[in-house]
Amino acid sequence: MKKIIILGAGGLGRQALAQLQVDYGHGIDWVIAGFLDERGPETVSEALYYPWLGYPETFIPESDHYFVVAIGEPGSREKQVRLLLGKGAEFISVRTRCQLGARTQYGATFFGYDVSSGVDCQIGSYGFIDQETLIGHDVVIGDYVHIGPRCLLAGYVNIGRGVVINSGAMLARGISVGDGAVIGMGAVVFHDVAAGTTVVGNPARVIFSK
């Protein structure tokens, strides 16, 4: 039987664990083995009943391991994922109780409870899309993206690589968000956001730009 290893033992890791424990595949197709976290064994509480298995840089994946991404900061996430990919690790998507539209394609991304999308979306790999987020039709989302809970991405939105969209943000139809940008909590975005830029507020305004 395959073994699931959660990459990241913080809040997102604990959330991923709880969702995996009730996923239809748990105990049938795979079991949960534990966590990897670069911060060390103290990050994993005994109350979780699953162990810290090691550091990503020293862990050696085996043929029966599947990996799930649960790290919030995209830069750290990409670094650790790349370390494991270089050693042959296989990452999977998790999409318990989600509804993704017809012809939507997605990579090894974690979808929280009740995420839904319209038709013809393209969603990359190694991302984390938190619960109750609504994704419109024809949306494109790049790799290593983090989207907080209860966000709204209207149709034809294009999200670049490593973008962070914080809880409750709303993105208007057809806008583009460049690589590495940050959208603040509750922001309402009506215009394109340049790469490396942070925007907050309603309407969203730039507070930082590289």
Beta strands, then each sheet from edge to edge (+ up, - down):
strand 1: 2-7
strand 2: 30-36
strand 3: 52-54
strand 4: 65-69
strand 5: 105-106
strand 6: 110-111
strand 7: 116-117
strand 8: 122-123
strand 9: 128-129
strand 10: 134-135
strand 11: 140-141
strand 12: 146-147
strand 13: 152-153
strand 14: 158-159
strand 15: 164-165
strand 16: 170-171
strand 17: 176-177
strand 18: 182-183
strand 19: 188-189
strand 20: 197-200
strand 21: 205-209
sheet 1: 3+ 2+ 1+ 4+
sheet 2: 5+ 8+ 11+ 14+ 17+
sheet 3: 6+ 9+ 12+ 15+ 18+ 20+ 21-
sheet 4: 7+ 10+ 13+ 16+ 19+
end
